[in-house]
Amino acid sequence: MKQTPSHTSSLILVAAGMGTRLGAGIPKALVQVAGKSLVEHAIDRILQVEQIAEIIVVTPADDYRMSEVLAPYGTALRTVPGGSSRADSVRRGLGAVSPDAANILVHDAARAFAPVDLYQRVIEALDQGHATAAIPALAVTDTISVVEPGTLDGTEYIEHTPARSTLRAVQTPQGFKASVLRQAHAQLDHYTEAELEKVTDDASIVRAYGEKVQVVAGAQQALKVTHPDDLDTVNQLISTQHSPANTAKEPMILPRIGNGIDVHAVSTDPARPMWLAGLHFPEDIGLSGHSDGDAVAHAACDALFSAAGIGDLGTHFGVDRPEFAGASGVRLLAEAARLVRDAGFEIGNVAVQFVGRRPRFSARREEASQVLSNAIGAPVSVIATTSDGLGYEGEGTGITAYATALVYAAQN
């Protein structure tokens, strides 16, 4: 995430609720939708918001399951244990926020599908400076009535019905100038546990502190998962977003496949070292060639060049390039990967098979694959076979290597 020096924003993600009304038997934020937990869906979207410099996740206290789910995010976020109420959990999150934060956003993991532009609208409203707090909200379409306190038998009566034009359904993320949110929360010190339980959002705390709260347009996708039926709704939302009608709008990235072949004779110089697949085999006589004769690495280079359509081994490393005389196959392969990326491609993988009587390879196969993978920054797999005694490979006078590479156009 990028940091905007003059307006760094921190986000507190409240994920400490146990989801009693959802009835899942686990913390609500761990409930799965489309193969990922709600907290993961939320974080994946937050990480796309450039203005957010740090994420503090408030987790259920003493619950190792949340730690396991969040571990893959590494240093992209920090966690703090939650409290006995939402207000208490947010206050604990506030204690972990950087003192340099200009804005603080508070978001509920239960609204996991809030889109990136919703966060941006809230932050932009804060940066405009019309108010020290900004919250997203949707216009109310149903008629909402205030009822009188229930009678002993539970009967309710309408007290009054506000005009729908004055009503909004409030969502998160809610954004605040950092100093204002800290000061407003400090006013809760005299609240009892029962009073803290009644605090449902941070905008109400800031309003009680005397600050105006600006309303920005909300998003239907930011619905809150509270009841089992809400899970059906968000599953439908995800399936709609990934339906063929929607995915067709995105250009399909088609891979490009290239093949390479390289043949080297065993050197007549008994002192020439054997280098193959990036490894040294001291018990064998090496292969002849302009460089170190590493047929496996050379075939991989040609496959990459073929896939990208930028020439071949001779084009880039021919005998007219004295700087590559004696160069290692690993060096050539790393340079080939750089040239492919400079041409606008990323590398998917490379697979190589060589045919030869020597060297004995099986015990070092994984080592070779790792060395070549490190060279190109993408997976490389190497396997070996014999020719059953046929041809120059079977006679032990030469080696043939065959390679296939997959590349795809880099996305800007």
C-alpha positions, 0 to 999 in steps of 0.5 A: 500500500502506498502512503500519501505523506500529508494524509496517511490513513490507518484502518481498524478492522473490527473482527472480534464479534462472535456472531451469535445471531449468525449461529455459525459456532465460530467468530463471525469473521471466520465464516466462509464465503466462496472459499474465503473467510469474511475477514480475508475478503475484507482485507483483500479489498482494503489492501487495494486502497492506496491511501491506507498505510496500516491495518489493525485487525481487532480479533477475538481474544485468545482465539488461535483460529483467527491468527492462523487465517491472518498469518499469510498476510505477514507484516501487511497488518497487525492484530490486537485482541478485542474487548467485551463490547464493540466500543471497547474493541475499537478503543483497543485498536486505537491504542495500536494505531500509529501516532502519525496517522492523519485519518482513522477509518473504522470498518466491520469485518461483517461488511467484508464486500465493501468496494474499494471506491467506498473507502476512497470516498470516505477518505476524500471527504475527510481530505476535503475538510468539510467535516472531521468525520465522514460515513457512508450511508444508503437512502432508505426505501422502506417506511421506517416507524418509531414505536412506543415502548412495548406493553406488558403483553408485547403489543407495539404501537407506532409513535411516529413515522419520520419522512424517508427523505431524512433517513439513511442506512449507515454503513462502514467504513467510517472515517475520522480525523485521528485526533477527533476520534481519539478524543471522542473515545476518551469521553467513554471512560466514565461509561459503564459496561452496559452503556458501552454495549449500546454504542453501535458505531463510532459516528455516534460517539463523535457526534456526542463529542460535538462534531458534525458527521458528513454523509457520503454515498454508500454501496449496496455491496457493503451489506452487513452479514448478521443473519444466516439469510445474509450469507445467501445474499453475499454468496449470490453477490459473489457468484454474480461478480464472477459470472460469465457475463461479468468476467467477459468484460475483462480481457482474457489473458492468453498464454504464449508457448514456446519450444526450444531444443539444444544439442551439445557434444561431449568435449574431446578435452578430458579436463573440460568441466561438466555443467548441466542444468546449472549444476557442476558434475565433477565426475563427468567430462563437460560439453563443448560449446561457446559458453559452458555447454549447459544444454538444459539452460540453453534449451530453456533460453530458446523456449523463452525467446520462442514464446516471447517471439524475440529471436533465439539463442544465437540472436542474443548470445551468439559467437559475435558476443564475446562477452558471453564466451564461457558464460554459465548457463545460469547467467544466460538464463537469467539474462534471457528472463530479463529480455523476455520481461523487457519485451512486455511478458511475464513468465509462467513456467519452463519445463525441460527434459534432457536425453543422455547417458551421463551425468547421473541426474536423479539424485540432483533433480530438485537441486537443479530445478531450484537453481534454474527457478531462482535464475528466472524468478519463475518455476522451472522443472527438469527431468532426464531420460536415456535413449535406451542405448540408441544414437549419440545420446545412447553412445554417451557422445552428446546430449539433447535437451528439449524445453517448453516455456509459457509466458503471458503479456504483463498487465500494466 
